[in-house]
């Protein structure tokens, strides 16, 4: 009976499928690079020219302390002590304090359903925290997860940094075919000697042809659309921004956590998103 049921289920599944089922790209042809450009003025931005909690019309929060898939040590909150705006800047601060079941608190801001984008130029100016055990990131995730859970629907890391490896700043992508879980992720990086003392510009230029990341206007990473399936390129759906400061974790805590460095803060001067000009 089980074999018979499996045959019937297989028949029904194949009969109900379409020529472009979930999990495949609608267009598998290699896209032509049209040398897309971007508008000069941002259509979505936060200059942080106010005081208090981050603008609720632009930012929400991921909350909790379940390790976030990376054995991280922080509990994310929406408390102003972990995410506040002052002096024209956003401060995301990790604090050593018992919060929930965790020994650290921090914040993870998201623009989901408040700022969701398909293609464009994203620019974030930031100064990174100091200390072993910190793991700040400026990144993007799929808003609708149309191709499935992580990594099927993709991840774009505009900037990642771990405190035990000072000044080595990275950009990466993760997809079903290319991700760190199977050792195939694609990334590029740059040594920035003043990453933790000065502000720097971290930028993504995202078009149907490629993902290109820049640090201070220098191209450091390119990922080309191979024109295959969602497994290689799920980046044809809308994504949202995340700004966070993790503590420890599989990567950030690979060499332990220096408990004397807290509170530790990532400071963001602005976030700007520019539309791609259609060709």
Protein Blocks (a to p, Z undefined) as FASTA:
>chain_A
ZZmmmmmmmmmmmmmpcfbdghiafblcdcddehiacdfbdfbdcehiaghjddfklbcc
dedjehnonopabdcdfbfklocceehiacdddddddehjbfbdcddddfehkacceeia
ddddddddedehiacddddddfklmnopcfklopadfbacdfklghiacdddddfklcfk
lopaccdddddfklmmcccdddddddfkbccddeehiafbdcddehiafklmmclcccdd
dddddeejjklmmnopafklpccddddfbdcddddddZZ
